[in-house]
Amino acid sequence: MKLIVGLGNPGRDYDRTRHNAGFMAVDRLARRHAAGAIARGQFHAMTLEAAIPGAGKCLLIKPNTYMNRSGLAVGEAVRFYKCSPVEDVLIIVDEVALPVGSIRLRAGGSAGGHNGLADIERALGTSDYPRLRIGVGEPEFAARRDHVLGRFTDEESTALEPALERACDAAERWAAEGVIKAMNEFNTRAASGWGKPAGDTADDSDNPKN
């Protein structure tokens, strides 16, 4: 079983906020591969089985906890299915250090100040798990916490749409052929984007919902 986990904060107040880019990508994967299926609650998350071509069964996961407790759901699912974090787990997450319209896939690395990734690292006991970052851009005027908990502007939403589609394509390729082939194909930046193109890390504030 492959686990594809989208990170975000649950509840209507956080629907379609920048911090919920992972949720948005997993929702699209569900529409592609599990249309009409009914999600169920397990592992402190909502889960849905999806049959991705070339990969067999995959479990799509949206944690029911706030962002800073994302590791609870991931850890429970990994232990239940006896998964390898290196080979069987993909985390889809927002990234302020990438412009809107960009995605980046990595086989491992630091949490970069992202509380969701930090909690997953704590739960798994390793940072060696693939993560697919979706750019949400650096804030121009707002504090970073307010930026990630705010909603995309109309212009950002236009740039986000193709990025979410590419993120789903990258997740499918990861599930079917592994992280290296997926990285080689999808680690490209948008020709133009919102926010400051930077490295692979971000420094989110230490708010419990971040």
N, C-alpha and C positions, 0 to 999 in steps of 0.2 A: 504494500500500500504506500503510495506517495502522498505526502501531506503538503497541501498548498494553503498557506495561512495568510490572510489579509489582516493587517493591523488597523485599529481605529478605536474610537470611543462609542459605546452603544447609546442608543436613545435618540429621539427626534431632535433634540437640541444640537446634536453634533452631525446630523445628516448632511452629507456633501460638504463638510468642512475640509480644509486642506489636510488635516491630520488623518482624515478617513480615506485617503487615496487608496490605501490597501483594501479596505472594504469595497470600494467602488470597482477595483479590478476583479476581485473575487466574485462580485455580483455579476460581472460580465461573463466570467468563465462559467458561472452557473447557467446563465441564459444560453450560452453556446452548447454546453454539454449535459445539462441536467434540466432542461426546460420542462416545467410541469411537475418536477419532483418536489417532495415536501421535506423541508429541512427539519432536523430533529435536534433537541438539546442534549448534548453530552460533552464531557471534558470541560465544563464551564464555558461552553461555546455553542454556537449554532453550526451544525455540520451538514454536509450534503455530499453524497457519493456521485462522482462524475466519471464517465468513461471517456478518456482522452485518447484519440487514435495513436497507436504505437506505444502507449504507456500502460494500458490496462486501467484498473481502478485507481482513482485518486480521490482523496477526501479533501473537500474544500472546507475551510475552517474560518469562522469569524468569532473571536473571543467575546464572551459576554461581560468580561471585566473591563475596567478602564485601562487605558494604554499602559500604565506603569505596572500592571499585573498580567500582562500578556503571556508571561512565561508559565502561568498556571495551566492554561489550556494546552499550550504546546508541549509542556513536560508530560502531562497526563496522556495525551495522544501518542507521543513518542514511546512512552513506556508500555502502553496498551498494545500497540502494533509492533513493538520491538524494532523500531525504525533506527536506521543510522542517520544522525543529523547531517553527516557529510553528503550522503547519497540520496536520502529520501525526504528531506524537508526543504521547502522553499518558503521564505518569509517575504511578503510584499509589503512595502512600507513607504511612507512619504519621506522626502529629502529636501531640506531647505537649501542645501549647497548645490543643487542642480536647478537650472531654469525650468519653468513650466514648459512642457513639450519634450523633455528629455527623460530617458530612462537609463539605468545602469545596473548591470548584473555582476555580482561578485561571489566568489566561492566561499569567502569568509572575511574576517576583518574585525575592526573595533566597532563598538556601539556608536561611537562618534557623538556622545551626548544624548542619543535618542533613548528615552526611558523604556520604550517597548522592547527595543533590541537588547538593552542592558538587562532587563528582567528575563528575557529568553536565554541570554548567556548564563545568567545565574541558575536558571532552572535546568539547563542542559549540561552545565559544567564545562562548556566550551564555546568559543566564538567561531568554531569551524562548522558553519552551516551556511548554505547559499542564501543571499538576500537580494531581492530585486527592488531597487529604489526608483520611485517615481518623483520627478522634480516638482516641487511646489514653490520654488523661488524664495529668495531672501526678502524679508520685509524692507520696504523703503522708509517708512515712517513709524510703523507700529512696533511695539515690543514683540519679540519672537513668539512668546506664548500667545499673544493676541492674534498674531499672524496665522499660526498653524491652527488655532481654534476658530478662525474666521473662514468665511466661504469664498470660493473663487469669484473673481470679477467676471463679467461677461467676456472680456478679451482673453482672460486666462482660461476660461472654460472652453473657448474655441481652440486654444493651443493644447488643452488637456485631452480632448477627445481622441486625436490620433495617438497620443502617448499611451492612453489606456488600452487602445487596440493593440499597440505594439507590445505592451506589457503582457497582455493575454497571449499573444503569439509567442513571446519569449518564455512564458510559463509552460506553454504546451511543448515547446522545443526542449526545455529543461526536462520535463517529465518523460519525454520520448527518447531523448538522445543524450542527456546529461548536461552538466553545467558548462563544460568547456565549449562544446559546439554552440550552445545557446549564447554564451558570451561573445564568441567570434562573430556571430551573426548580428547581435542586437546591441552591442555596446557602441552606439553612435549617438552623437548629440543632434538635437534639432538645429537646423541652419540658423534659426533665430529663436529666442525664447525670452521668458520673463525671469528676472532675477539675475544673480551674479554667478556665472559659471565658475565652479571651484572644484576642489578635490572631492574625496570620497567620504568626508565626515561633515557632521553638523553639530552645533552646540545648543541644543534645545534647552530651555529653562527647566528647572527642577520641579515644575508643578506636577502634582500627582496624576493629572490627566494627560500629560505630555509624554 
